[in-house]
Amino acid sequence: MGGHDHTPVTGDELAKVTAAVKAKDSAVTVTSVQKDEDGSYDVFGTKAGAPIGFEVSKDLTTVTERSRPAGGRGPGAPDGQAPSGATQGSTSTPSSTTA
């Protein structure tokens, strides 16, 4: 299967999704919301300065915090930044060249 199509959420819809997240955790600052093909929402934000992400159901009744995959792009990082202390897209590989 291919990638997911996400649609940026704005206006009244953004306000409703943000309210649903805030009802679950008032300490979250929502920075971005994207709508999935199935009508559910991916919510990106921060809490106490740390990135956080949520999956919100289409009907806005279920709000689930998502965990960030170690060392990769994840919730709270829609711009693809790696988590603090991690490097994204690189691996440690011993050099096979010698002088």
ABEGO torsion letter per residue (X at the ends): XBBBBBBBBBEAAAAAAAAAAAAABAABBBABBBBBAAGBBBBBBBBGGBBBBBBBBAAGABBBBBBBBBGBBBBGBAAGBBBBGBBBGBBBBBBABBX
